[in-house]
Amino acid sequence: MNKNSPFTLHEIAQFRRDFQVVKEWIDHNPDYLLVLMSDHGGPYPHQLTYSTHGPATGGNEAFLTVYNPTIKAHPVQSSWIDTVDVAPTLAQYLYGVNIPAESIGKVSPATTNKEETYRILKRNALQLKMLSVAMELDISHSLLDEAVQAEQQHTLDSALHYVSDYIDMVKSPLKSLKTFPAFVILVLLIVIGSFQYMMVREIYGGRQGLAESLRSDFLLTALPFLFLYGYA
């Protein structure tokens, strides 16, 4: 489907009309927050046809829009945030909602006020500290202590510097723990495959013997394999 096809252009025009209706409804119901998010697009900005997704980098990133008539625009319109930063960033817009306990992201403060920015970041830092302690990570919390000390001494710039650096320091190892364990899964598949190969050769003498056994007694033959993959 061409991105400039009549159908695509019609859908875009319809989305713009629908979005305006939703925005007007939010204007009349300010207790609600409008959150608009996208997936990342195709591999190249100039590509004219749809295809599988490309990397979510290099100008192909998704976007996040938050709207309510009572809140001010984000001070940095073109700021980039990680996917893990979305939850803590959204939490600041929601009344009575804390940052999720297992969030590993860094909030992007929606204010230029230094005191409010420090309050938001400090809450984020304390949440990450509790998470890192619960996960028994070997992380120093001295930067957070220095931030609190600077706050007590009314040196806000230093407090902001320390608390921001602390969040960055804690976030990195937490993100590593959330990384998909591709190597572990690959090793596990190799081990299971090798064990299956040896079992088939030892018991059935090869694939032909296994096929004959499956035809004669499927359930009894298949049970060990079901147990093997179910346990894995």
N, C-alpha and C positions, 0 to 999 in steps of 0.2 A: 504494500500500500504506500503510494507516494505521499510524502509529508505535505505536498502542495496540491493534493488531489481535492476536488470539490467536496468529497465526503469528509476528509480531514479538516478542511477549512470550516465546513458547516459545524462540525463537532466543537471546534475551538470557539466559534462564535456563540454556540449554545452554552458552552461552559462559562463564557464571560457574562452572558445574561443571567445564568443561574447564580453565579458568584455575586452579582450585584444584588439579587433578591436576598441571598443569605446575609450579605453585609448589612442591608437595610433592616433585616430582622434583628440582627445583633445590635444595631444602633438603638432599636426600640426595646431591646431586652439585654441591658448591659450586665446582667448577672451571669451571662454566658460568655465563654471565650471561644473565638473562632481560631482553629488551628488547621492550617493548610500545609500538607507535606507532599513531596513528590518522590518518586523513584528516580534513579539516574537514567540517562537516556542511552541512545545508541553509541557506537564507538567513536564517531567523529561528528563534530558540529555541522559540517557541510553535507553529511550523508542524506540522500533524498529518499531512501527506502528504509523500512523497518528491518531490523535484524535482531539477533541476540544482543544482550547488553554488553557494552564494553566496560572498561575499568571505571570506577567511580572517582576518577582523578583527572587532572589536566583540563578543567573546564567542563567536565561531564558530571559534576557533582549534583546531588539532589538539593532541593531548597526547602526551607522551613519558614512559614509566615504565621505570625501570631497577631490577631487583631481584636481590639475592644476599644470603644470610643473613650473609655476612661483612662487608658494607659497611653503613655508617650511612646513614640517610635524608638526602636533600639538605637542607642547613640552611634553604633558602628554598623551601618547598613550592609557593608560588604564583608563582615567578619565571617571567618570560617570556623566551624566547630565540628568535632568528631561526632559520629553517630551516638557514642556513649554519653555525649554531653547534652543530648536532647532532653532526657528525662529531668536532670537537675535544673536545666534552663527553663523548662516549662513550669516546674514546681513553683518558681518565684511569682508566676502570674496567677496561681490558683489559691484562693483564700482558704486558709486552714489546712493546706496540703504540704506535707514535709517531703524532702527528697527521699526517694525509695531507699530503704535500708541497704540493699545490695547494689545500688548504683555505683559505678566506678568512674563516672564522668565528672567534668569540671563545669560549674555553672558559668554562663556568660551573662554577667550582670546587666540588667536593662536600665541602667542609670549612670549618670556621670557624677553623682554626688559621692564623695569619697567615704563619708561615714556610712551611707547606705551600702555602697559597694563592699566595704569591709565587713559589714554585718552579714551580707549575703555570702561572701566568701568564707567567713568564719564558720557559718552554719554548715557549709559544704565541707570544710576542713574537718570539723568535728564528726560529721557523718562518715567521712572516709577513714578517720582515725578509728572509730568504733568498728568499722568493717575490717580494717587491716588487723586489729587486735583479735577480732572474732576468728579471722582466718589464720591467726598465728604467724603473720608475716614478720620477718626480722627487719623492721623499719625504725629508724630513729625519728622521734617526734620533737626533736629539739627546735626545729624551725617554727613549729606551732607554738611552742613555749616562748620563743623569742617574739613572735607576733603578739601574743597576749601581754608580754612584758612591755613591748613598745606601745601597745594600746593603753596600758596603765600609765605610761609616761607621757601620753598625749602626743606621741610622734607617729601620726597616722600614716605618713608616707612609708615609713619603715615597716609599720604593721602590715600595710597592704603588700609590700614587697615580700615579707617573710611568709605571709599566709598564702600568697599566690605560688611562691616557690615550693611550699610544703605540699600543696595540692598536686602540682606537676610531678613532684618526686614520688608521691604515693600512687598517683594514677598509673604511672608507667608499669610497675610490677603487677598491679591489679589487672591491667589490660593483657599482660602476658599470660596470666592465669586463665583468662577467658578465651585465649586463642584456640581455634579448632585443632585438636590433637592429631593432625594428619599423620605424623611420623609414627605415633603409637598405634594408630589404627592400621597403618600399612604393615608394621611388624606383626600385629595380631593376625591380620589376614594371611601373611606368609606362614606363620606358625600353624594356623588352623589348616591351611591348604596342604602344608607338608604332612601334618598328622593325618589328614584325610587320605592323602596319596598312599602313605605307608599302610594305613588300615585297609584300604581297598586291595593293595597288593598282597598283604599278609593273609587276609581272610578269604578274598574272592579270586586271587590270582591275577587280577587286572580288571579293566573296565568291562570286558566281555563277560567275565564271570559275575560281576556286579549286575549287569543288565539281565542275565539269566535268573539270578536270584530275585531281582525285583519282579520279574514276570511270574515267578513261581510263588513267592511269598512277599508281597510288597510291604505289608505293615511291619513284619518282623525285621526285614532288611532295612527299612527306612528309619526305624526308631532310633538307632544309634546316631545317625546323622542329624535327626531332629534334636536329639539331646545335645549333641556337640555344638550346633549353631545356636540353640536356645540358651545354653550355658554361657556361650561367648557373648 
